[in-house]
Amino acid sequence: MKQVASSTTDADAIIIGAGISGMYQLIRLRELGMKLRVFEAGSDVGGTWYWNRYPGARFDSESWSYGYSFSAELLQEWEWPEHFSAQPDTLRYLNYVADKFDLRKHITFNSRVKAAHFDDARNIWTVTLENGQTCRAPLLITGLGPLSAPTLPNIPGRDSFQGQAFHTARWPHDPVDFTGKRVGIIGTGATAIQIIQTIAMDVGHLTVFQRTPNWAAPLHNRKITPEEQVKIKASYPEIFARCRETATCFIHQTDPRKALEVSAEEREAFWEKLYAEPGFGIWVGNFADVLTDKKANALASDFMARKIRQRVRDQTVAEKLIPKNHGFGTRRLPLESGYYEVYNQPNVRLMDINETPIECVTPQGIKTSAEDFAFDIPLFSQPALTA
């Protein structure tokens, strides 16, 4: 039913954020004939994919399962270039959607919301922007996203560095030249893994400061062929039905077998198969007991640890990259493309900050309990971007 704005309101609903969710809410509520106001802190649509422009940013869920499913026409018009889309293509897609459905006329950009207050007596929300302007509506929808606020490490002297320093969640719109530069990055989460494997070949030297290693599995990304495009467009009903059926809303379905009930040979062959396949299959398409039985998880963790030892030549480094405080898949699983091989490069050094903690950021770089590091560019990574 249409919500009618009263004389004391400016809109039927206010939406905060013009990312993927905010845009979708705008489309759906507009179909109901509602008067809408959308406030977006950025200068354009895109949300996560507008802010996160760091090298290597991309999906680790299949592109063709990530896009909007509400419009059959949109599904047939748009072609994802890769099975796991890179950030520029994802942002291009969201701009295409904004243009196709004429969304920008409802959106006020460069408008960060400072506060939102609800009047219980009048059933009205009052949203206040940083510039002091206000807007009132009976409905408020927040599309802020879980990664909208950058998280900087609480390190003494963090703002004292005299030079360029970047956070992955607030990457500049212009490219950053890493050629020959001394770069330090704090963190080895999913986002850090993407940027580390992307810039390692360009930098003069890369120092990775790791507190807690993460399990990571191969992404196996590639271009989508014309033949695959035809098949994907013909299969969208089945693709989205599959996503609705699975517990994780990915295309991967848990295998009904249990790791502890098959032979060691069958178990190993299945894990080799999953390790060679693209996407999250090895995480959410694994044996049914891998995430519920400690013994099954220990076997899966041992398989993944062996893969790391095979790919990293220096076994001391390999052991530092193998998680010891959580089993495989019990935390968000990053997907990678040559991440472990990065540590075979002579210009890459892994620092375990459990052994030598970071004491402070200096005007020239980073100081640990054992060493002063001089950097041209220090990087701070945001936890877990992609999905």
Secondary structure, 3 states (H helix, E strand, C coil): CCCCCCCCCCCCEEEECCCHHHHHHHHHHHHCCCCEEEECCCCCCCCHHHHCCCCCCECCCCHHHHCCCCCHHHHHHCCCCECCCEHHHHHHHHHHHHHHCCCHHHEECCCCEEEEEEECCCCEEEEEECCCCEEEECEEEECCCCCCCCCCCCCCCCCCCCCCCEEHHHCCCCCCCCCCCEEEEECCCHHHHHHHHHHCCCCCEEEEEECCCCCCEECCCCECCHHHHHHHHHCHHHHHHHHHHCCCCCCCCCECCCHHHCCHHHHHHHHHHHHCCCCCHHHHCCECCCCCCHHHHHHHHHHHHHHHHHHCCCHHHHHHHCCCCCCCCCCCCCEECCHHHHCCCCCEEEEECCCCCEEEECCCEEEECCCEEECCEEEECCCCCCC
